[in-house]
Amino acid sequence: GVIALMLEANPDLTWRDVQGVLASTSQKVADPLAESATTNSAGFWHSDWYGFGIVDAKKAVDTALTWKPWPPEEQAIGESKEENAKIDENGAEFVSELTIGNEYNGLISESAVVLLDLEHYNRGDLKLTLTSPSGTESVLHPGRRPENNQPEGDERWKLMTLRNWGEDPVGIWKLKIQDVENANPTGGSNEFRQWKLTVYG
């Protein structure tokens, strides 16, 4: 309903503009139990429970009235080396890094998409945490989930986060992989091969 009011105020808004207005105008939630809540380096508050917060209808519509449409979407892309590393079952973290180069200076992050190439008897056991160059952490997958199907062929496990909204994507990104279950009933291999990051903005 609020988005309908925003579009009535400014029909030129694209879906990305709508996201931008809501991210910029929503109010953070004062919930002490929302332990994932954080403010990133660009000043945007975000919680795994509440997203960018409670929608402020009046502020969103007022902002929509004067909003200048964003230019076409661009992408910043980085790819890790081939790790081919064993994922330990004892809970030890494995960390892989990649770099988004200076050729992407000036891009402002909206969403970050991770594509994972790995083999694991039950990928739902894996906790995956992405850390941006400015230190913002996103838990892409918390672990202990019933996801035991294996990607086939060139298929990759795709995960996304918005917690880097407004940040500069240039620099070193880190991906932490941790097996939070220490049982492997199949005896199969657990291997992290490589990952790719695409930041849209």
The 8 nearest C-alpha neighbors of each residue, nearest first, counted from 0:
[[1, 3, 2, 4, 5, 56, 6, 7],
 [2, 0, 4, 3, 56, 5, 60, 59],
 [1, 3, 5, 4, 0, 6, 17, 60],
 [2, 4, 0, 6, 1, 5, 7, 8],
 [3, 5, 7, 1, 2, 6, 8, 0],
 [6, 4, 2, 60, 8, 3, 7, 63],
 [7, 5, 10, 9, 3, 8, 4, 2],
 [6, 8, 4, 5, 9, 10, 3, 2],
 [9, 7, 5, 6, 64, 4, 10, 63],
 [8, 10, 6, 11, 7, 64, 63, 12],
 [11, 9, 6, 12, 7, 8, 5, 13],
 [12, 10, 9, 13, 68, 6, 16, 67],
 [11, 13, 16, 10, 9, 17, 68, 6],
 [14, 12, 16, 15, 17, 11, 68, 10],
 [13, 15, 17, 16, 18, 12, 19, 2],
 [16, 14, 18, 13, 17, 19, 69, 12],
 [15, 17, 19, 13, 18, 12, 14, 20],
 [18, 16, 14, 20, 15, 19, 13, 21],
 [19, 17, 15, 21, 16, 20, 22, 14],
 [18, 20, 16, 22, 17, 21, 23, 15],
 [19, 21, 23, 17, 18, 22, 24, 59],
 [20, 22, 18, 24, 23, 19, 25, 17],
 [23, 21, 19, 20, 51, 24, 25, 18],
 [24, 22, 20, 21, 19, 25, 43, 59],
 [23, 25, 21, 22, 59, 20, 58, 55],
 [26, 24, 54, 53, 52, 55, 21, 22],
 [27, 25, 53, 52, 24, 54, 28, 55],
 [28, 26, 52, 53, 44, 29, 25, 51],
 [27, 29, 30, 52, 26, 53, 49, 46],
 [28, 30, 31, 27, 33, 32, 26, 36],
 [29, 31, 32, 33, 28, 34, 36, 27],
 [32, 30, 33, 29, 34, 28, 36, 35],
 [31, 33, 30, 34, 35, 29, 36, 48],
 [34, 32, 31, 30, 35, 36, 48, 46],
 [33, 35, 36, 32, 31, 46, 37, 30],
 [34, 36, 46, 33, 47, 37, 48, 45],
 [37, 35, 46, 34, 45, 33, 47, 44],
 [38, 36, 45, 44, 39, 35, 46, 43],
 [37, 39, 44, 43, 42, 45, 40, 36],
 [38, 40, 42, 41, 43, 135, 37, 44],
 [39, 41, 42, 166, 133, 38, 135, 43],
 [40, 42, 166, 165, 39, 43, 164, 38],
 [41, 43, 39, 40, 38, 44, 165, 166],
 [44, 42, 38, 39, 41, 45, 164, 165],
 [43, 45, 38, 37, 51, 27, 42, 39],
 [46, 44, 51, 50, 36, 37, 162, 38],
 [45, 47, 36, 50, 49, 48, 35, 37],
 [48, 46, 50, 35, 49, 36, 45, 33],
 [49, 47, 46, 50, 33, 35, 36, 45],
 [48, 50, 46, 52, 47, 51, 45, 28],
 [51, 49, 46, 45, 52, 47, 48, 44],
 [50, 52, 45, 22, 44, 25, 49, 46],
 [53, 51, 27, 26, 49, 25, 50, 28],
 [54, 52, 26, 25, 55, 27, 28, 51],
 [53, 55, 25, 56, 52, 26, 21, 24],
 [54, 56, 25, 58, 57, 59, 53, 24],
 [55, 57, 59, 58, 1, 54, 60, 4],
 [58, 56, 60, 59, 55, 61, 62, 1],
 [57, 59, 61, 55, 60, 56, 62, 24],
 [58, 60, 56, 62, 57, 61, 24, 55],
 [61, 59, 5, 63, 57, 62, 58, 56],
 [62, 60, 58, 64, 63, 59, 57, 65],
 [61, 63, 59, 60, 64, 65, 66, 58],
 [62, 64, 66, 60, 61, 65, 5, 9],
 [65, 63, 61, 62, 8, 9, 66, 60],
 [66, 64, 63, 62, 67, 61, 9, 60],
 [67, 65, 63, 64, 62, 68, 20, 16],
 [66, 68, 69, 65, 63, 16, 12, 64],
 [69, 67, 66, 16, 12, 70, 11, 13],
 [68, 70, 67, 16, 71, 15, 72, 13],
 [69, 71, 72, 68, 73, 67, 200, 16],
 [72, 70, 73, 69, 200, 68, 15, 74],
 [71, 73, 200, 70, 199, 74, 69, 15],
 [72, 74, 200, 199, 71, 75, 106, 198],
 [75, 73, 199, 198, 200, 76, 197, 72],
 [74, 76, 198, 197, 103, 199, 99, 77],
 [77, 75, 197, 196, 74, 99, 198, 78],
 [78, 76, 99, 196, 98, 195, 97, 197],
 [79, 77, 195, 97, 194, 196, 80, 76],
 [80, 78, 97, 194, 193, 96, 195, 81],
 [79, 81, 82, 193, 78, 97, 194, 96],
 [82, 80, 193, 192, 83, 79, 194, 84],
 [81, 83, 192, 84, 193, 80, 191, 95],
 [84, 82, 192, 191, 81, 190, 85, 193],
 [85, 83, 191, 82, 190, 192, 86, 93],
 [84, 86, 190, 189, 87, 191, 83, 188],
 [85, 87, 189, 190, 191, 84, 88, 178],
 [88, 86, 89, 85, 91, 90, 178, 189],
 [87, 89, 181, 90, 178, 86, 180, 182],
 [88, 90, 87, 91, 181, 178, 179, 180],
 [91, 89, 178, 179, 88, 177, 92, 87],
 [90, 92, 89, 177, 87, 93, 178, 88],
 [93, 91, 177, 176, 175, 90, 94, 178],
 [92, 94, 176, 175, 177, 91, 95, 86],
 [95, 93, 175, 174, 176, 92, 173, 96],
 [94, 96, 174, 173, 175, 93, 97, 79],
 [97, 95, 173, 172, 79, 174, 171, 94],
 [96, 98, 79, 172, 171, 78, 77, 173],
 [97, 99, 171, 170, 77, 100, 172, 96],
 [98, 100, 169, 77, 170, 76, 171, 168],
 [101, 99, 102, 169, 98, 103, 170, 77],
 [100, 102, 103, 104, 169, 99, 170, 105],
 [101, 103, 100, 104, 99, 169, 75, 105],
 [102, 104, 101, 106, 75, 100, 105, 169],
 [105, 103, 101, 102, 106, 169, 167, 100],
 [104, 106, 103, 107, 167, 102, 169, 168],
 [107, 105, 104, 103, 200, 108, 167, 168],
 [108, 106, 200, 165, 167, 166, 105, 109],
 [109, 107, 200, 165, 164, 166, 110, 199],
 [108, 110, 164, 200, 199, 165, 161, 107],
 [111, 109, 161, 199, 160, 198, 108, 164],
 [110, 112, 198, 160, 159, 197, 199, 161],
 [113, 111, 159, 197, 196, 158, 198, 110],
 [112, 114, 196, 158, 157, 195, 159, 115],
 [113, 115, 157, 195, 156, 155, 194, 196],
 [116, 114, 194, 156, 155, 117, 193, 113],
 [115, 117, 193, 192, 155, 194, 191, 156],
 [118, 116, 191, 192, 190, 115, 119, 193],
 [117, 119, 190, 189, 191, 188, 120, 149],
 [118, 120, 189, 122, 121, 188, 190, 117],
 [119, 121, 187, 122, 147, 189, 118, 185],
 [122, 120, 147, 123, 119, 124, 146, 148],
 [121, 123, 124, 119, 125, 147, 146, 120],
 [122, 124, 144, 146, 121, 145, 125, 142],
 [125, 123, 142, 143, 122, 178, 179, 180],
 [126, 124, 178, 142, 123, 177, 122, 179],
 [125, 127, 142, 141, 177, 140, 176, 178],
 [128, 126, 176, 140, 139, 175, 138, 125],
 [127, 129, 138, 175, 137, 139, 174, 130],
 [128, 130, 174, 137, 136, 173, 138, 175],
 [131, 129, 136, 173, 135, 134, 172, 174],
 [130, 132, 172, 134, 135, 133, 129, 136],
 [133, 131, 171, 170, 172, 134, 130, 168],
 [134, 132, 131, 135, 40, 166, 130, 167],
 [135, 133, 131, 132, 130, 136, 40, 39],
 [136, 134, 131, 130, 39, 133, 137, 163],
 [137, 135, 130, 129, 134, 128, 138, 131],
 [138, 136, 129, 128, 139, 130, 162, 135],
 [137, 139, 128, 140, 127, 141, 129, 136],
 [140, 138, 127, 128, 137, 158, 141, 129],
 [139, 141, 127, 126, 138, 142, 125, 128],
 [142, 140, 126, 138, 127, 139, 143, 125],
 [143, 141, 126, 125, 124, 123, 144, 140],
 [144, 142, 124, 123, 145, 141, 179, 125],
 [143, 145, 123, 142, 146, 124, 141, 122],
 [146, 144, 123, 147, 143, 121, 124, 122],
 [147, 145, 123, 144, 122, 148, 121, 124],
 [146, 148, 121, 122, 123, 145, 120, 149],
 [149, 147, 146, 150, 121, 122, 120, 123],
 [148, 150, 151, 147, 118, 119, 120, 122],
 [151, 149, 154, 155, 148, 156, 152, 153],
 [150, 152, 154, 149, 153, 155, 148, 118],
 [151, 153, 154, 150, 155, 149, 116, 117],
 [152, 154, 151, 155, 150, 116, 156, 115],
 [153, 155, 150, 151, 152, 156, 116, 115],
 [156, 154, 115, 116, 114, 157, 150, 153],
 [155, 157, 115, 114, 158, 116, 150, 154],
 [156, 158, 114, 113, 155, 115, 159, 112],
 [159, 157, 113, 112, 139, 114, 156, 160],
 [160, 158, 112, 111, 113, 139, 157, 110],
 [159, 161, 111, 162, 110, 112, 137, 139],
 [162, 160, 110, 163, 164, 109, 111, 159],
 [161, 163, 164, 160, 45, 137, 39, 135],
 [164, 162, 161, 166, 165, 108, 39, 109],
 [165, 163, 109, 108, 162, 161, 166, 110],
 [164, 166, 108, 41, 107, 109, 163, 167],
 [167, 165, 41, 108, 163, 164, 107, 168],
 [166, 168, 107, 169, 108, 106, 165, 105],
 [169, 167, 166, 108, 170, 99, 132, 107],
 [170, 168, 99, 167, 100, 101, 103, 104],
 [171, 169, 132, 99, 98, 168, 100, 172],
 [170, 172, 98, 132, 97, 99, 96, 173],
 [173, 171, 131, 132, 97, 96, 130, 98],
 [174, 172, 96, 130, 95, 129, 175, 94],
 [173, 175, 129, 95, 94, 128, 96, 130],
 [176, 174, 94, 128, 127, 93, 92, 129],
 [177, 175, 127, 93, 92, 126, 94, 174],
 [176, 178, 92, 126, 125, 90, 179, 91],
 [179, 177, 125, 90, 180, 88, 124, 126],
 [178, 180, 90, 124, 177, 125, 142, 181],
 [181, 179, 178, 124, 182, 88, 143, 90],
 [182, 180, 88, 89, 179, 183, 178, 90],
 [181, 183, 180, 184, 88, 89, 185, 186],
 [184, 182, 185, 186, 181, 120, 187, 88],
 [185, 183, 186, 182, 187, 120, 181, 121],
 [186, 184, 187, 183, 120, 188, 182, 121],
 [185, 187, 183, 184, 188, 120, 189, 182],
 [188, 186, 185, 120, 189, 183, 119, 184],
 [187, 189, 190, 119, 186, 118, 120, 85],
 [190, 188, 119, 86, 118, 85, 187, 120],
 [189, 191, 85, 118, 86, 84, 117, 192],
 [192, 190, 117, 84, 83, 193, 85, 86],
 [191, 193, 83, 82, 117, 116, 81, 190],
 [194, 192, 81, 116, 82, 79, 191, 115],
 [195, 193, 115, 114, 79, 116, 78, 196],
 [194, 196, 78, 114, 113, 77, 79, 115],
 [197, 195, 113, 77, 112, 76, 78, 114],
 [196, 198, 76, 112, 75, 111, 199, 74],
 [197, 199, 111, 75, 74, 110, 108, 112],
 [200, 198, 74, 110, 109, 73, 108, 111],
 [199, 108, 109, 107, 73, 72, 106, 74]]
